[in-house]
Amino acid sequence: MRIKVDKDSDTLYFRLDEESIIESEEIRPGVILDYDRNDRVVGVEFLGVSARATQEELSSLQFQTS
């Protein structure tokens, strides 16, 4: 899994695996899902992320596993 914050495009992207992206769909304003050939989600992109989180929050992402 990869996570990328792009300050220039103001996006946050979660890439779940390396399958080729066949289709993308904006499921809500500013939320885009990327699908592989088996219709599985392989990526999630958030547009306008600076309106959703502060720079401090984006620079120290926390992960929780159970």
MDTraj code that builds the backbone (N, CA, C; nanometers):
import mdtraj as md
import numpy as np

residues = "MET ARG ILE LYS VAL ASP LYS ASP SER ASP THR LEU TYR PHE ARG LEU ASP GLU GLU SER ILE ILE GLU SER GLU GLU ILE ARG PRO GLY VAL ILE LEU ASP TYR ASP ARG ASN ASP ARG VAL VAL GLY VAL GLU PHE LEU GLY VAL SER ALA ARG ALA THR GLN GLU GLU LEU SER SER LEU GLN PHE GLN THR SER".split()
xyz = np.array([
    [0.0848, -0.1165, 0.0000],
    [0.0000, 0.0000, 0.0000],
    [0.0897, 0.1234, 0.0000],
    [0.0483, 0.2215, -0.0789],
    [0.1212, 0.3478, -0.0841],
    [0.0244, 0.4616, -0.0536],
    [0.0749, 0.5639, 0.0100],
    [-0.0027, 0.6839, 0.0382],
    [0.0785, 0.8024, -0.0127],
    [0.0122, 0.8891, -0.0882],
    [0.0821, 1.0049, -0.1438],
    [-0.0002, 1.1305, -0.1180],
    [0.0653, 1.2320, -0.0640],
    [0.0059, 1.3642, -0.0501],
    [0.0743, 1.4526, -0.1537],
    [-0.0036, 1.5103, -0.2432],
    [0.0504, 1.5983, -0.3466],
    [0.0034, 1.7404, -0.3178],
    [0.0955, 1.8216, -0.2682],
    [0.0611, 1.9595, -0.2311],
    [0.0246, 2.0431, -0.3532],
    [0.0889, 2.0163, -0.4674],
    [0.0614, 2.0945, -0.5883],
    [-0.0818, 2.0746, -0.6384],
    [-0.1283, 1.9490, -0.6376],
    [-0.2646, 1.9222, -0.6850],
    [-0.3658, 1.9151, -0.5710],
    [-0.3175, 1.9308, -0.4465],
    [-0.4032, 1.9317, -0.3277],
    [-0.4838, 1.8014, -0.3162],
    [-0.4114, 1.6882, -0.3321],
    [-0.4765, 1.5570, -0.3274],
    [-0.4079, 1.4638, -0.2277],
    [-0.4856, 1.3674, -0.1823],
    [-0.4358, 1.2574, -0.0991],
    [-0.4772, 1.1301, -0.1693],
    [-0.3811, 1.0400, -0.1946],
    [-0.4084, 0.9192, -0.2724],
    [-0.3618, 0.7952, -0.1967],
    [-0.4510, 0.6984, -0.1855],
    [-0.4202, 0.5673, -0.1278],
    [-0.4190, 0.4668, -0.2413],
    [-0.3049, 0.4030, -0.2643],
    [-0.2950, 0.2978, -0.3664],
    [-0.2894, 0.1647, -0.2919],
    [-0.3902, 0.0814, -0.3122],
    [-0.4035, -0.0431, -0.2363],
    [-0.3190, -0.1563, -0.2927],
    [-0.3076, -0.1659, -0.4254],
    [-0.2172, -0.2634, -0.4870],
    [-0.1752, -0.2120, -0.6233],
    [-0.0933, -0.2878, -0.6942],
    [-0.0331, -0.2403, -0.8190],
    [-0.1046, -0.2897, -0.9437],
    [-0.2262, -0.3400, -0.9311],
    [-0.3026, -0.3789, -1.0495],
    [-0.3261, -0.2572, -1.1378],
    [-0.3389, -0.2801, -1.2682],
    [-0.3656, -0.1704, -1.3614],
    [-0.5026, -0.1100, -1.3355],
    [-0.5086, 0.0205, -1.3446],
    [-0.6360, 0.0903, -1.3284],
    [-0.7088, 0.0892, -1.4620],
    [-0.8298, 0.0351, -1.4621],
    [-0.9102, 0.0252, -1.5834],
    [-1.0151, 0.1356, -1.5888],
    [-1.0676, 0.1731, -1.4737],
    [-1.1747, 0.2717, -1.4697],
    [-1.1658, 0.3505, -1.3398],
    [-1.2090, 0.4755, -1.3455],
    [-1.2167, 0.5605, -1.2268],
    [-1.3571, 0.6178, -1.2186],
    [-1.4041, 0.6384, -1.0954],
    [-1.5390, 0.6897, -1.0751],
    [-1.5400, 0.7857, -0.9570],
    [-1.5962, 0.9034, -0.9774],
    [-1.6117, 0.9993, -0.8678],
    [-1.7421, 0.9641, -0.7961],
    [-1.7287, 0.9030, -0.6773],
    [-1.8467, 0.8527, -0.6069],
    [-1.9147, 0.9591, -0.5218],
    [-1.8434, 1.0609, -0.4855],
    [-1.8926, 1.1780, -0.4128],
    [-1.8074, 1.2946, -0.4615],
    [-1.8533, 1.4160, -0.4451],
    [-1.7681, 1.5282, -0.4871],
    [-1.6312, 1.5221, -0.4185],
    [-1.5261, 1.5114, -0.4997],
    [-1.3901, 1.5095, -0.4471],
    [-1.3395, 1.3753, -0.3990],
    [-1.4148, 1.2658, -0.4222],
    [-1.3709, 1.1316, -0.3822],
    [-1.3780, 1.0410, -0.5054],
    [-1.2612, 0.9921, -0.5478],
    [-1.2518, 0.9129, -0.6700],
    [-1.1996, 0.7734, -0.6368],
    [-1.2692, 0.6718, -0.6872],
    [-1.2245, 0.5338, -0.6725],
    [-1.1655, 0.4859, -0.8039],
    [-1.0525, 0.4148, -0.7974],
    [-0.9902, 0.3526, -0.9138],
    [-1.0152, 0.2024, -0.9066],
    [-1.0577, 0.1430, -1.0200],
    [-1.0924, 0.0011, -1.0258],
    [-0.9988, -0.0748, -1.1183],
    [-0.9737, -0.2033, -1.0865],
    [-0.8954, -0.2896, -1.1744],
    [-0.9903, -0.3640, -1.2692],
    [-0.9373, -0.4558, -1.3485],
    [-1.0186, -0.5271, -1.4476],
    [-1.1229, -0.6194, -1.3850],
    [-1.1059, -0.6532, -1.2569],
    [-1.2034, -0.7374, -1.1866],
    [-1.3020, -0.6548, -1.1048],
    [-1.3056, -0.5241, -1.1314],
    [-1.3962, -0.4307, -1.0642],
    [-1.3672, -0.4166, -0.9150],
    [-1.2422, -0.4424, -0.8764],
    [-1.2003, -0.4217, -0.7370],
    [-1.1368, -0.2844, -0.7237],
    [-1.1590, -0.2204, -0.6101],
    [-1.0993, -0.0896, -0.5839],
    [-0.9499, -0.1080, -0.5569],
    [-0.8677, -0.0357, -0.6337],
    [-0.7233, -0.0432, -0.6147],
    [-0.6639, 0.0901, -0.5714],
    [-0.7471, 0.1962, -0.5732],
    [-0.6992, 0.3267, -0.5311],
    [-0.8143, 0.4169, -0.4908],
    [-0.7842, 0.5081, -0.3992],
    [-0.8818, 0.6067, -0.3540],
    [-0.8119, 0.7423, -0.3517],
    [-0.8724, 0.8404, -0.4177],
    [-0.8146, 0.9743, -0.4238],
    [-0.9122, 1.0749, -0.3643],
    [-0.8573, 1.1637, -0.2814],
    [-0.9349, 1.2712, -0.2216],
    [-0.8840, 1.4031, -0.2790],
    [-0.9729, 1.4780, -0.3411],
    [-0.9384, 1.6085, -0.3966],
    [-0.9653, 1.7171, -0.2927],
    [-0.8936, 1.8273, -0.3034],
    [-0.9144, 1.9385, -0.2111],
    [-0.8867, 1.9011, -0.0674],
    [-0.7807, 1.8238, -0.0475],
    [-0.7515, 1.7696, 0.0852],
    [-0.7166, 1.8780, 0.1875],
    [-0.6685, 1.9926, 0.1431],
    [-0.6339, 2.0987, 0.2388],
    [-0.7580, 2.1543, 0.3080],
    [-0.8753, 2.1356, 0.2493],
    [-0.9994, 2.1785, 0.3135],
    [-1.0503, 2.0739, 0.4127],
    [-0.9913, 1.9554, 0.4094],
    [-1.0349, 1.8452, 0.4947],
    [-0.9405, 1.8192, 0.6115],
    [-0.8133, 1.8625, 0.5973],
    [-0.7133, 1.8349, 0.7012],
    [-0.6091, 1.9461, 0.7006],
    [-0.5478, 1.9678, 0.8155],
    [-0.4420, 2.0679, 0.8242],
    [-0.3113, 2.0103, 0.7704],
    [-0.2165, 2.0977, 0.7410],
    [-0.0845, 2.0518, 0.6969],
    [-0.0194, 1.9649, 0.8037],
    [-0.0397, 1.9992, 0.9298],
    [0.0161, 1.9193, 1.0390],
    [-0.0417, 1.7780, 1.0384],
    [-0.1717, 1.7676, 1.0203],
    [-0.2354, 1.6351, 1.0169],
    [-0.1852, 1.5535, 0.8982],
    [-0.1653, 1.6182, 0.7839],
    [-0.1181, 1.5475, 0.6657],
    [0.0285, 1.5070, 0.6764],
    [0.1064, 1.5788, 0.7553],
    [0.2487, 1.5461, 0.7677],
    [0.2749, 1.4377, 0.8715],
    [0.1745, 1.4005, 0.9496],
    [0.1942, 1.2955, 1.0498],
    [0.0754, 1.1997, 1.0496],
    [0.0591, 1.1297, 0.9352],
    [-0.0484, 1.0316, 0.9245],
    [-0.0268, 0.9192, 1.0239],
    [-0.1323, 0.8755, 1.0896],
    [-0.1225, 0.7678, 1.1871],
    [-0.1953, 0.6444, 1.1340],
    [-0.1388, 0.5271, 1.1629],
    [-0.1982, 0.4019, 1.1193],
    [-0.2376, 0.3200, 1.2402],
    [-0.3509, 0.2566, 1.2301],
    [-0.3975, 0.1711, 1.3397],
    [-0.4287, 0.0339, 1.2830],
    [-0.3759, -0.0688, 1.3458],
    [-0.4068, -0.2062, 1.3060],
    [-0.4600, -0.2791, 1.4287],
    [-0.5358, -0.3804, 1.4029],
    [-0.5889, -0.4566, 1.5165],
    [-0.5534, -0.6025, 1.5052],
])
top = md.Topology()
chain = top.add_chain()
for i, resn in enumerate(residues, 1):
    res = top.add_residue(resn, chain, resSeq=i)
    for name in ("N", "CA", "C"):
        top.add_atom(name, md.element.get_by_symbol(name[0]), res)
traj = md.Trajectory(xyz[None], top)
